[in-house]
Amino acid sequence: MSQYQTVLLFGPPGAGKGTQGRILGTIPGFFHCACGDVFRQLDIQSDIGRLFLDYSSKGELVPDEITIEIWARHIDNQVVLRAFKPEFDVLVLDGIPRTVEQADLLTKHIHVLKVLHLVCPDEEQMIERLRRRALRENRMDDAKESVIRHRWEIYQQETAPLLDYYGAGHIADIDAQRSPGEVLQQSLEILIPVQNSHFARLSFERAVD
C-alpha cells in the first residue's frame, strides 16, 4: 500500500492515550504504534540513532525530518516482520504527529481515517492525576506542578493547529475523564465503523483485481 490507513490518538498529558492505544493494539485489525516507544527502541549505534542522540543529548529538539525518518523506518520494519499487516490492519498512532510540519511530512506515509481527540474539560483534575501518577512512579521532577502545567501549555500550542489541519470532519471528541472502560467503549463505537469500511474497501479491491 502506498499509504497506511491510520487513526490518530490526540490528547493532553494524562489523558490516557497510551492506555487506550495499547488496548486497541490487542484487538485484531488494529496495530498500535507509540512514538515514544519507537525512540526508546532506537539503535543508538546506527547512523540515524547517533544523529538522534546528538540532538537529544544537547537538549535540542530533533528536527521533524529526522523524527519522521526514524518513525518510517520503524514502521517499515514492523511490516517486514509481519507484526503490522497493512493489508489488514488499521494503524493507530500515538504521539505523532506533534506539529503541522510533521503532519505534512507524514502525508506520503499515512492516510488519516479518523482522529480520536481525548478531551479533558477539567484541567485541574487532570493535573492532579498527573501529579499523583508521577509520585506513584517515583518521578519527582515530573510531579512538580510547574513542569506539568508547562507540558499542558506545549500540548495546547502544538495540538490546536493540528486539529485545524485535519478538520472537523476527521475529529471525534471523547471525554477522557470518564473511566478507562467508558473511554474504550466510546472509542470503539467510532472505530468499528472505520475498521469495517477499511475491510470493505480491501474486499472490493481484491474482487476488482
Rosetta silent file (secondary structure, phi, psi, omega in degrees, C-alpha in Angstrom):
SEQUENCE: MSQYQTVLLFGPPGAGKGTQGRILGTIPGFFHCACGDVFRQLDIQSDIGRLFLDYSSKGELVPDEITIEIWARHIDNQVVLRAFKPEFDVLVLDGIPRTVEQADLLTKHIHVLKVLHLVCPDEEQMIERLRRRALRENRMDDAKESVIRHRWEIYQQETAPLLDYYGAGHIADIDAQRSPGEVLQQSLEILIPVQNSHFARLSFERAVD
SCORE:     score description
SCORE:     0.000 S_00000001
   1 L     0.000  140.495  179.799    0.000    0.000    0.000 S_00000001
   2 L   -73.139  -31.066  177.636    1.263    3.470   -0.802 S_00000001
   3 L  -132.989  141.224  176.661   -0.248    4.869    2.413 S_00000001
   4 E   -81.790  131.196  178.345   -1.049    3.173    5.698 S_00000001
   5 E   -73.600  122.911 -161.527   -4.701    3.527    6.727 S_00000001
   6 E  -134.880  144.355  168.225   -4.416    5.326   10.048 S_00000001
   7 E  -115.701  135.351  179.154   -6.220    6.529   13.162 S_00000001
   8 E  -103.581  140.233  173.365   -4.541    9.221   15.273 S_00000001
   9 E  -106.216  116.726  175.730   -4.780    9.493   19.068 S_00000001
  10 E  -115.276  146.907  175.866   -4.587   13.066   20.354 S_00000001
  11 L   170.994  150.920 -178.575   -4.864   14.150   23.967 S_00000001
  12 L   -69.860  168.464  176.758   -3.030   16.155   26.636 S_00000001
  13 L   -54.372  132.427  179.622   -0.613   14.581   29.120 S_00000001
  14 L    89.159   -2.306 -177.155   -2.516   12.243   31.422 S_00000001
  15 L   -75.054  -17.450  178.580   -5.475   11.802   29.094 S_00000001
  16 L    98.973   22.192  179.280   -4.793    8.081   28.663 S_00000001
  17 H   -58.702  -46.510 -177.876   -3.576    7.933   25.063 S_00000001
  18 H   -62.520  -43.110  179.397   -1.055    5.227   25.886 S_00000001
  19 H   -61.159  -49.736 -178.523   -3.588    3.135   27.794 S_00000001
  20 H   -66.172  -39.183  179.636   -6.201    3.321   25.050 S_00000001
  21 H   -62.921  -44.496  179.625   -3.625    2.759   22.314 S_00000001
  22 H   -62.903  -39.997  178.877   -2.247   -0.367   23.976 S_00000001
  23 H   -65.507  -46.211  179.597   -5.744   -1.796   24.432 S_00000001
  24 H   -60.457  -34.844 -179.459   -6.703   -1.070   20.827 S_00000001
  25 H   -66.201  -16.851  177.389   -3.463   -2.726   19.720 S_00000001
  26 L   -86.695   -8.799 -178.175   -4.641   -6.018   21.251 S_00000001
  27 L   -89.482  126.496  178.990   -7.779   -6.037   19.087 S_00000001
  28 L   -53.438  135.977 -179.788   -7.390   -7.898   15.770 S_00000001
  29 L    97.366   -3.726  175.714   -7.333   -5.473   12.876 S_00000001
  30 E  -125.749  141.585  173.884   -5.561   -2.668   14.772 S_00000001
  31 E  -127.122  119.689 -176.207   -1.819   -2.072   15.171 S_00000001
  32 E   -94.817  134.222  175.379   -0.731    0.435   17.824 S_00000001
  33 E  -132.613  114.638  175.714    2.489    2.436   17.479 S_00000001
  34 E   -96.886  126.580 -175.751    3.556    4.871   20.220 S_00000001
  35 H   -60.771  -35.620  178.892    6.223    7.306   19.051 S_00000001
  36 H   -60.330  -39.020  178.610    7.883    7.279   22.468 S_00000001
  37 H   -66.043  -36.176  179.504    8.405    3.519   22.200 S_00000001
  38 H   -59.709  -45.784 -179.140    9.960    3.959   18.756 S_00000001
  39 H   -68.533  -37.533 -179.950   12.623    6.286   20.166 S_00000001
  40 H   -66.917  -27.917 -179.338   13.262    4.071   23.184 S_00000001
  41 L   -89.775    0.259 -175.061   13.880    1.089   20.880 S_00000001
  42 L   -65.529  134.272  176.011   16.213    3.057   18.618 S_00000001
  43 L   -78.102  107.133 -175.477   19.632    1.506   17.993 S_00000001
  44 L   -75.026   -4.021  175.058   21.977    4.307   19.053 S_00000001
  45 L   -88.121  -13.181  178.454   24.824    2.581   17.216 S_00000001
  46 L   -78.305  164.997 -179.998   23.103    3.124   13.869 S_00000001
  47 H   -59.707  -47.289 -177.541   23.668    6.297   11.807 S_00000001
  48 H   -69.754  -31.580  178.024   20.152    7.594   12.451 S_00000001
  49 H   -67.405  -42.123  178.450   20.431    6.611   16.115 S_00000001
  50 H   -65.835  -36.539  178.501   23.648    8.564   16.580 S_00000001
  51 H   -64.963  -44.161  177.590   22.078   11.558   14.846 S_00000001
  52 H   -60.722  -44.896 -178.202   19.069   11.386   17.169 S_00000001
  53 H   -64.191  -34.489 -179.594   21.346   11.063   20.209 S_00000001
  54 H   -61.030  -41.734  178.971   23.394   14.052   19.090 S_00000001
  55 H   -73.974  -50.593 -173.204   20.334   16.304   19.265 S_00000001
  56 H   -65.355  -34.186 -179.565   18.689   14.793   22.348 S_00000001
  57 H   -68.186  -22.215  177.545   21.897   14.759   24.413 S_00000001
  58 L   -91.851    0.307 -177.996   22.179   18.521   23.914 S_00000001
  59 L    75.805   16.554 -178.747   18.565   19.026   24.982 S_00000001
  60 L   -94.622  151.252  175.851   17.670   20.155   21.461 S_00000001
  61 L   -69.385  135.193  176.965   14.501   19.242   19.588 S_00000001
  62 L   -72.874  128.307 -179.499   15.064   16.568   16.976 S_00000001
  63 L   -53.981  147.045 -177.276   14.233   18.055   13.527 S_00000001
  64 H   -56.917  -39.219 -178.209   10.898   16.937   12.109 S_00000001
  65 H   -61.496  -39.980  179.779   12.535   15.311    9.080 S_00000001
  66 H   -70.746  -41.409  177.946   14.674   13.065   11.314 S_00000001
  67 H   -56.915  -46.971 -178.058   11.724   12.235   13.571 S_00000001
  68 H   -68.859  -36.474  178.340    9.628   11.112   10.606 S_00000001
  69 H   -63.867  -43.113  178.184   12.514    9.143    9.091 S_00000001
  70 H   -61.697  -46.218  179.350   13.022    7.257   12.371 S_00000001
  71 H   -60.938  -46.332 -177.149    9.305    6.562   12.617 S_00000001
  72 H   -62.736  -40.722  178.191    9.048    5.440    8.973 S_00000001
  73 H   -63.391  -40.717  179.481   11.969    3.029    9.326 S_00000001
  74 H   -62.995  -47.208 -178.752   10.393    1.522   12.437 S_00000001
  75 H   -64.148  -42.704  178.278    7.012    1.030   10.770 S_00000001
  76 H   -60.534  -37.942  176.758    8.587   -0.460    7.653 S_00000001
  77 H   -64.724  -38.240  178.477   10.463   -2.922    9.890 S_00000001
  78 H   -65.100  -32.689  176.431    7.204   -3.905   11.580 S_00000001
  79 H   -68.585  -45.430  179.552    5.744   -4.623    8.140 S_00000001
  80 H   -60.455  -39.657 -179.717    8.746   -6.773    7.177 S_00000001
  81 L   -77.509   -8.812 -179.381    8.437   -8.668   10.472 S_00000001
  82 L    67.844   19.564  171.280    4.691   -9.049    9.832 S_00000001
  83 L   -71.974  -39.373  175.414    3.877   -7.555   13.217 S_00000001
  84 L  -110.496  122.302 -179.315    1.958   -4.878   11.287 S_00000001
  85 L  -113.278   91.205 -174.208   -0.050   -6.143    8.323 S_00000001
  86 L   -63.174  -19.445  177.087   -1.206   -3.044    6.438 S_00000001
  87 L   -74.076  -12.282  177.391   -3.311   -5.135    4.085 S_00000001
  88 L  -123.912  -39.017 -168.674   -5.490   -5.988    7.106 S_00000001
  89 L   -89.005  145.372  166.047   -4.630   -3.649    9.986 S_00000001
  90 E   -91.072  128.505 -179.914   -5.603   -0.066   10.725 S_00000001
  91 E   -80.636  128.186  177.194   -2.566    1.751   12.154 S_00000001
  92 E  -109.058  112.775 -176.400   -3.207    3.535   15.477 S_00000001
  93 E  -102.795  135.689 -177.763   -0.640    6.301   16.064 S_00000001
  94 E  -131.593  119.131  177.216    0.047    7.812   19.468 S_00000001
  95 L    95.087    2.172  178.135    2.444   10.737   19.967 S_00000001
  96 L  -153.738  136.626    0.066    2.934   11.590   16.292 S_00000001
  97 L   -75.915  155.984  176.785    2.429   13.939   14.531 S_00000001
  98 L  -108.921  -14.432 -179.629    3.170   16.617   17.113 S_00000001
  99 L  -138.767  162.788  176.528    3.363   19.568   14.713 S_00000001
 100 H   -62.333  -35.211  179.430    1.799   20.637   11.441 S_00000001
 101 H   -62.896  -41.761  176.248    5.214   20.219    9.819 S_00000001
 102 H   -64.646  -39.783  178.885    5.303   16.565   10.916 S_00000001
 103 H   -60.351  -41.186  177.245    1.755   16.100    9.652 S_00000001
 104 H   -61.940  -44.351 -179.041    2.824   17.398    6.238 S_00000001
 105 H   -66.677  -27.411 -177.680    5.804   15.027    6.150 S_00000001
 106 H   -79.849  -13.708 -173.356    3.583   12.097    7.122 S_00000001
 107 L   -60.720  -27.785  178.942    1.141   12.550    4.249 S_00000001
 108 L   -78.648  -12.862 -177.961    3.198   10.331    1.937 S_00000001
 109 L  -103.380  -33.855 -172.008    3.134    7.551    4.539 S_00000001
 110 E  -130.369  150.611  169.899   -0.371    7.626    6.043 S_00000001
 111 E  -115.021  112.974 -174.209   -3.976    8.248    5.097 S_00000001
 112 E   -80.124  117.384  178.981   -5.802    9.546    8.183 S_00000001
 113 E   -87.627  -37.266 -177.327   -9.224    7.953    8.569 S_00000001
 114 E  -159.627  148.841  173.790  -10.107    9.428   11.969 S_00000001
 115 E  -114.970  114.956  173.678   -8.630   11.492   14.804 S_00000001
 116 E   -87.125  112.729 -176.478   -9.646   10.395   18.312 S_00000001
 117 E  -104.043  104.556  179.026   -9.342   13.536   20.423 S_00000001
 118 E   -79.195  107.761 -172.478   -9.279   12.695   24.143 S_00000001
 119 E   -97.348  139.157 -179.527  -10.697   15.849   25.690 S_00000001
 120 L  -122.397   92.473 -176.223  -10.156   16.843   29.338 S_00000001
 121 L   -62.819  -34.529 -177.462  -12.685   19.540   30.341 S_00000001
 122 L  -101.093   94.655 -176.643  -11.338   19.843   33.912 S_00000001
 123 H   -62.039  -39.804 -177.370   -7.685   20.795   33.556 S_00000001
 124 H   -63.657  -38.707  178.224   -7.089   20.920   37.321 S_00000001
 125 H   -63.213  -41.365 -179.048   -8.341   17.363   37.758 S_00000001
 126 H   -69.874  -35.992  177.687   -6.006   16.114   35.034 S_00000001
 127 H   -64.380  -41.126  177.720   -3.032   17.991   36.500 S_00000001
 128 H   -65.785  -37.534  177.185   -3.697   16.360   39.863 S_00000001
 129 H   -61.804  -42.988  178.128   -3.947   12.947   38.154 S_00000001
 130 H   -64.359  -39.906 -179.500   -0.545   13.516   36.541 S_00000001
 131 H   -63.730  -44.775  179.762    0.972   14.627   39.831 S_00000001
 132 H   -63.864  -39.812 -179.514   -0.275   11.510   41.643 S_00000001
 133 H   -65.200  -41.937  179.665    0.969    9.260   38.858 S_00000001
 134 H   -64.186  -39.673  177.745    4.447   10.815   38.926 S_00000001
 135 H   -66.012  -40.742  179.711    4.638   10.390   42.702 S_00000001
 136 H   -63.601  -34.880 -179.305    3.472    6.778   42.458 S_00000001
 137 L   -92.948    7.727  176.945    6.173    6.065   39.858 S_00000001
 138 L    59.982   37.544  175.144    8.796    7.960   41.908 S_00000001
 139 L  -106.490   81.506 -169.946    9.387   10.555   39.171 S_00000001
 140 L   -62.611  -38.844 -179.745    9.754   13.542   41.475 S_00000001
 141 H   -62.596  -38.705 -179.187   10.679   16.087   38.779 S_00000001
 142 H   -72.578  -13.939 -178.940    7.556   15.192   36.799 S_00000001
 143 H   -83.291  -10.257 -179.594    5.432   15.705   39.930 S_00000001
 144 L   -68.819  132.241 -177.806    6.168   19.443   40.045 S_00000001
 145 H   -61.228  -37.066 -179.682    3.084   21.466   39.172 S_00000001
 146 H   -63.253  -38.374  178.873    5.132   23.941   37.120 S_00000001
 147 H   -66.555  -44.218 -178.559    6.501   21.082   34.976 S_00000001
 148 H   -63.721  -45.523 -179.797    3.031   19.596   34.471 S_00000001
 149 H   -64.544  -35.388  177.635    1.491   22.941   33.517 S_00000001
 150 H   -64.090  -41.938  177.804    4.330   23.602   31.074 S_00000001
 151 H   -61.221  -39.151  178.169    3.660   20.233   29.371 S_00000001
 152 H   -65.262  -42.495 -179.559   -0.011   21.167   29.096 S_00000001
 153 H   -62.118  -43.031  178.782    0.840   24.548   27.569 S_00000001
 154 H   -62.203  -42.828  179.825    3.111   22.930   24.983 S_00000001
 155 H   -60.369  -46.421 -178.901    0.408   20.424   24.108 S_00000001
 156 H   -61.492  -39.425  179.611   -2.186   23.156   23.622 S_00000001
 157 H   -66.216  -39.051 -176.492    0.193   25.138   21.399 S_00000001
 158 H   -78.205  -38.106 -167.578    1.034   22.086   19.266 S_00000001
 159 H   -83.555  -36.931 -178.879   -2.374   20.450   19.046 S_00000001
 160 H   -53.303  -47.089  177.678   -4.719   23.319   18.237 S_00000001
 161 H   -63.827  -32.532  179.929   -3.095   23.836   14.800 S_00000001
 162 H   -68.427  -37.655  178.168   -3.207   20.056   14.166 S_00000001
 163 H   -63.977  -40.093  175.756   -6.943   19.913   14.849 S_00000001
 164 H   -65.316  -38.532 -178.099   -7.419   22.702   12.330 S_00000001
 165 H   -60.313  -45.567 -176.751   -5.108   20.865    9.905 S_00000001
 166 H   -83.762  -24.501  174.356   -7.180   17.664    9.911 S_00000001
 167 L    85.055  153.778 -174.560  -10.535   19.425   10.085 S_00000001
 168 H   -60.053  -31.293 -177.762  -13.742   18.794   12.000 S_00000001
 169 H   -64.584  -22.302 -179.241  -14.855   16.021    9.650 S_00000001
 170 H   -96.644  -12.576 -167.817  -11.980   13.792   10.794 S_00000001
 171 E  -101.318  133.152  174.017  -12.132   14.556   14.524 S_00000001
 172 E  -121.367  117.357  179.290  -14.132   12.696   17.170 S_00000001
 173 E   -82.342  136.043  178.750  -14.068   14.173   20.683 S_00000001
 174 E  -130.918  134.220 -179.689  -14.062   11.720   23.601 S_00000001
 175 E   -74.714  106.147 -176.325  -14.357   12.645   27.280 S_00000001
 176 L   -76.628   -7.431 -178.790  -11.067   11.368   28.717 S_00000001
 177 L   -89.601    0.923  171.474  -12.213   11.974   32.297 S_00000001
 178 L   -78.186  176.018  179.477  -14.571    9.020   32.202 S_00000001
 179 L   -66.813  155.597  178.639  -13.383    5.588   33.317 S_00000001
 180 H   -54.672  -36.774  178.723  -10.926    3.771   31.004 S_00000001
 181 H   -65.365  -40.721  178.945  -13.674    1.290   30.138 S_00000001
 182 H   -68.220  -38.802  177.164  -16.088    4.040   29.147 S_00000001
 183 H   -63.079  -42.991  177.964  -13.406    5.772   27.086 S_00000001
 184 H   -62.176  -41.997  179.580  -12.669    2.481   25.309 S_00000001
 185 H   -60.487  -46.389  178.173  -16.376    1.947   24.661 S_00000001
 186 H   -61.624  -41.331 -179.175  -16.723    5.398   23.108 S_00000001
 187 H   -62.330  -44.796 -178.014  -13.577    4.828   21.047 S_00000001
 188 H   -67.537  -33.909  176.974  -14.795    1.509   19.682 S_00000001
 189 H   -59.865  -31.066  178.470  -18.180    2.984   18.763 S_00000001
 190 H   -84.676  -40.233 -170.648  -16.240    5.345   16.497 S_00000001
 191 H   -83.893  -28.080 -179.834  -13.548    2.946   15.287 S_00000001
 192 H   -60.310  -45.792  174.776  -15.566   -0.180   14.477 S_00000001
 193 H   -61.066  -35.544  177.125  -17.292    1.532   11.516 S_00000001
 194 H   -63.120  -45.967  179.223  -13.860    2.824   10.416 S_00000001
 195 H   -64.014  -43.240  179.356  -12.437   -0.696   10.580 S_00000001
 196 H   -61.212  -40.516  177.836  -15.451   -2.165    8.766 S_00000001
 197 H   -63.933  -38.831  177.591  -15.077    0.393    6.000 S_00000001
 198 H   -61.807  -46.849  179.443  -11.373   -0.494    5.723 S_00000001
 199 H   -64.031  -39.787 -179.568  -12.188   -4.200    5.384 S_00000001
 200 H   -64.289  -39.739  178.923  -14.934   -3.481    2.850 S_00000001
 201 H   -65.609  -41.579  178.640  -12.558   -1.442    0.704 S_00000001
 202 H   -62.586  -41.864  179.475   -9.936   -4.189    0.807 S_00000001
 203 H   -63.541  -39.141  178.925  -12.520   -6.792   -0.228 S_00000001
 204 H   -65.280  -43.683 -179.279  -13.618   -4.607   -3.125 S_00000001
 205 H   -63.431  -38.820  178.676  -10.035   -4.077   -4.297 S_00000001
 206 H   -66.856  -38.925  179.778   -9.363   -7.827   -4.208 S_00000001
 207 H   -64.854  -39.128  178.978  -12.556   -8.511   -6.168 S_00000001
 208 H   -66.471  -41.886  179.811  -11.546   -5.951   -8.812 S_00000001
 209 L   -65.170    0.000    0.000   -8.044   -7.444   -9.084 S_00000001
